[in-house]
Amino acid sequence: LFAAFYAGMRRLSVQIVDSLPHIGGQPQALYPHKKIFDIGGLPQIKASLLIQQLQDQLTPFQASTQFFLNETVANFYQENESFVLQTSHQTLYSKSILIATGAGSFQARKLALKEASTFENKGLFYTLTNPQNFADQTVAVLGGGDSAFDYCLSLAPYCKKIFLIHRRSQFRGHEHSLSRLQSFSNIEILTPYQVVALKGNEHGQLSALVLKEARGEASYSLPVHSVLPAFGFTGSTDLLKTWPITLDKHRISVNHWMATSHPGVYAIG
């Protein structure tokens, strides 16, 4: 988005192709309510607000910026003085290409239970897009890393009760976040437990989790309205292998101008 803004400053037209159905990449898709602390000049900013401000920054150049969402580039090649990009929906043309794919396409690591798929979006959610949707609910968050902590901290002002469930007594997340989390009276930590089954009600909605001691035999049913596994995400850069550029393992090889091995094709991020 910022590259599109800068291109606009140089009076260039831009086409942004993104495999997601919305712009904003991982910050918008995975942690829109998380505060980001490593943007130059901004001590902190909520991820969704950062994306909104990047969009606002593009406003003067909206006439010269086109978005092609929910669309992937299968391949591209050079024809005369232009590049031809074959996408999953159409053919696009451009004088140059700027690759900003980050960690590539990504998807959540899912709960490894055979019945899990039947409860997706019926009490089982892999992303937290709006904490207010869980107002007055009893929610279970699974995991022991920063994502799990962020989910709990985002939900705490809205939920009646939050259970943080982790299979180990030690956590991978930052100590400061854990300390903040422990200050909320409506957050309870359950360790070392793991979820071994999901239960539903007569309407097909999730109604309870079956927990079992990670190193024991004790188990019990925990009534909840919703569960949010926070096991992280897997990224894939396999699509890059089909493009006419040189890779160094899973990374795009570039020189000091950020130029790839193919003239006219650059990579950033």
C-alpha positions in Angstrom: 0.0 0.0 0.0 2.8 2.4 0.8 4.6 1.5 -2.4 1.4 2.3 -4.3 1.3 5.7 -2.6 4.9 6.5 -3.5 4.3 5.3 -7.1 1.4 7.8 -7.1 3.8 10.6 -6.0 5.8 9.8 -9.1 2.7 9.9 -11.3 2.6 6.1 -12.0 -0.4 4.0 -12.3 -0.6 0.9 -10.1 -2.5 -2.4 -10.1 -2.5 -4.2 -6.7 -3.2 -8.0 -6.9 -3.9 -9.7 -3.6 -5.0 -13.3 -2.9 -7.1 -12.2 0.1 -10.6 -10.8 -0.3 -9.6 -7.6 1.4 -6.5 -5.4 1.5 -4.2 -5.2 4.5 -2.4 -8.5 4.5 -1.7 -10.3 7.7 -2.3 -7.3 10.1 -5.9 -7.0 8.8 -6.6 -10.7 8.5 -4.9 -12.1 11.6 -4.6 -9.4 14.3 -6.6 -6.3 13.4 -7.1 -5.3 17.1 -3.4 -5.9 18.1 -1.2 -2.9 18.8 1.9 -2.6 16.6 5.0 -1.0 18.1 7.6 -1.2 15.3 6.4 1.4 12.8 8.7 4.4 12.4 7.4 7.6 14.0 4.4 5.8 15.7 5.0 4.7 19.3 2.0 2.3 18.9 -0.9 1.9 16.5 -3.7 -0.7 16.2 -3.2 -2.9 13.1 -6.6 -2.1 11.5 -6.0 1.6 12.0 -2.6 1.3 10.3 -4.2 -0.3 7.3 -6.9 2.4 7.3 -4.4 5.2 7.4 -2.4 3.5 4.5 -5.7 3.5 2.5 -6.4 7.1 3.4 -2.9 8.0 2.3 -3.7 6.5 -1.1 -6.8 8.8 -1.5 -5.1 11.4 -3.7 -4.2 8.6 -6.2 -7.3 6.5 -6.1 -8.0 7.3 -9.8 -4.6 5.7 -10.8 -4.8 2.7 -8.4 -6.7 -0.4 -9.1 -7.3 -3.3 -6.7 -7.8 -6.9 -7.8 -8.7 -8.9 -4.7 -9.3 -12.6 -4.1 -7.0 -13.1 -7.1 -3.6 -14.8 -7.4 -0.9 -14.4 -10.1 -0.3 -17.9 -11.5 2.6 -16.7 -13.8 3.9 -13.8 -15.7 6.1 -13.3 -18.8 7.5 -10.5 -20.9 5.9 -9.6 -24.3 7.6 -6.8 -26.2 8.0 -3.9 -23.6 5.2 -5.1 -21.2 4.7 -7.9 -18.7 1.7 -10.2 -19.1 0.3 -11.4 -15.8 -1.9 -14.5 -15.9 -4.1 -14.4 -12.8 -6.8 -16.7 -11.5 -9.4 -14.4 -13.0 -7.9 -12.5 -15.9 -4.9 -11.2 -17.9 -3.2 -8.0 -16.7 -0.5 -5.9 -18.3 2.2 -3.8 -16.7 5.5 -2.1 -17.5 7.1 -3.4 -14.3 6.4 -5.7 -11.4 6.9 -5.2 -7.6 6.6 -8.3 -5.5 5.5 -7.7 -1.9 4.2 -11.1 -0.9 5.8 -11.2 2.6 5.7 -14.7 4.0 3.4 -15.8 1.2 -0.1 -17.2 1.3 -1.1 -18.3 4.8 -3.7 -20.2 6.7 -4.3 -21.0 10.4 -3.0 -24.1 12.0 -6.3 -25.9 12.7 -7.5 -27.9 15.7 -6.6 -31.5 15.0 -9.9 -33.1 15.9 -12.1 -34.9 13.4 -15.3 -33.0 14.5 -13.6 -29.6 14.4 -14.6 -28.7 10.8 -18.3 -29.1 11.7 -18.0 -26.3 14.3 -16.1 -23.8 12.2 -17.9 -20.4 12.4 -20.4 -22.1 14.8 -18.4 -21.4 17.9 -14.9 -22.4 16.5 -13.0 -19.4 15.1 -9.4 -19.2 13.9 -9.1 -15.4 13.7 -10.3 -12.6 15.9 -11.7 -9.9 13.7 -14.0 -8.1 16.2 -13.8 -8.8 20.0 -17.3 -7.2 20.5 -18.8 -10.2 18.7 -18.0 -12.2 21.8 -19.6 -9.9 24.3 -20.9 -11.6 27.4 -19.7 -15.0 26.2 -17.6 -17.6 27.9 -14.7 -18.1 25.6 -11.7 -20.5 25.5 -8.4 -19.5 24.0 -6.0 -22.3 23.1 -2.2 -21.8 23.0 0.7 -20.4 24.9 2.3 -17.8 22.6 1.8 -14.1 22.0 -1.2 -14.7 19.7 -3.0 -16.4 22.5 -2.2 -13.6 24.9 -3.3 -11.0 22.4 -6.6 -12.8 21.9 -7.2 -12.8 25.7 -6.3 -9.2 26.2 -8.5 -8.1 23.3 -11.5 -10.1 24.5 -11.1 -9.3 28.2 -13.2 -6.0 28.2 -16.1 -7.8 26.5 -16.3 -11.4 27.7 -18.0 -12.7 30.8 -15.3 -15.3 31.2 -12.1 -16.3 29.3 -10.2 -19.6 29.8 -6.6 -19.7 28.5 -5.9 -23.4 27.9 -2.3 -24.6 27.3 -0.8 -28.0 27.2 2.2 -26.9 29.2 2.6 -24.9 32.4 5.3 -22.7 30.7 4.4 -20.1 28.1 6.2 -18.9 25.0 4.6 -15.4 25.0 6.2 -12.3 26.4 6.3 -12.0 30.2 4.9 -8.5 30.1 1.8 -9.7 28.2 1.3 -12.6 30.6 1.5 -10.2 33.6 -1.2 -8.0 32.0 -3.3 -11.0 31.3 -3.1 -12.2 34.9 -4.4 -8.8 36.1 -7.9 -9.5 34.6 -10.3 -11.1 37.0 -12.3 -12.7 34.2 -9.4 -14.6 32.7 -8.5 -18.0 34.1 -5.5 -20.0 33.1 -5.9 -23.8 32.8 -2.6 -25.8 32.5 -1.5 -28.3 31.6 -4.6 -29.4 29.6 -5.4 -30.1 26.0 -8.7 -30.2 24.2 -9.5 -33.8 23.2 -13.1 -33.3 21.9 -15.8 -30.8 21.1 -19.4 -31.0 22.0 -22.4 -29.3 20.3 -26.0 -28.5 21.2 -29.2 -29.4 19.4 -28.7 -26.5 17.0 -25.2 -27.6 15.9 -23.5 -24.8 17.8 -20.4 -25.5 20.0 -21.4 -25.9 23.6 -18.5 -27.4 25.5 -14.9 -28.6 25.3 -13.6 -31.9 26.7 -10.3 -31.2 28.5 -7.7 -33.8 29.5 -4.6 -33.5 31.6 -1.6 -33.4 29.3 0.4 -35.8 31.5 -2.4 -37.5 33.3 -5.8 -39.2 32.9 -8.1 -36.7 34.5 -10.6 -35.1 32.1 -13.7 -33.0 32.3 -16.2 -31.0 30.2 -15.9 -27.2 30.1 -19.0 -25.3 28.9 -18.1 -22.5 26.5 -19.8 -20.4 23.8 -16.8 -20.1 21.6 -13.2 -21.4 21.2 -10.3 -19.6 19.5 -7.2 -21.8 18.8 -4.1 -19.6 18.6 -1.6 -22.2 17.2 -0.1 -19.8 14.7 -0.2 -19.8 10.9 1.6 -21.5 8.2 3.0 -19.6 5.2 3.6 -20.9 1.7 5.8 -19.4 -1.0 5.3 -22.3 -3.4 3.7 -20.0 -6.0 7.0 -18.1 -6.3 8.6 -21.3 -7.7 6.4 -21.0 -10.9 7.5 -17.4 -11.6 10.6 -16.6 -13.8 12.7 -15.3 -10.9 15.7 -16.8 -9.0 15.0 -18.0 -5.5 17.5 -18.6 -2.6 15.6 -21.4 -0.8 12.3 -19.7 0.1 13.5 -16.1 -0.5 13.6 -14.0 -3.6 17.2 -13.2 -4.6 17.6 -9.4 -5.1 20.6 -7.0 -5.6 21.1 -3.7 -3.8 18.5 -2.1 -6.0 16.0 -4.7 -4.9 15.9 -6.0 -8.4 15.3 -9.7 -9.0 17.1 -11.8 -11.6 14.4 -10.8 -14.2 14.9 -7.2 -15.5 11.9 -5.0 -14.6 10.8 -7.2 -11.7 11.6 -6.1 -8.1 10.8 -7.4 -4.6 10.3 -5.6 -1.3 9.5 -6.4 2.3 
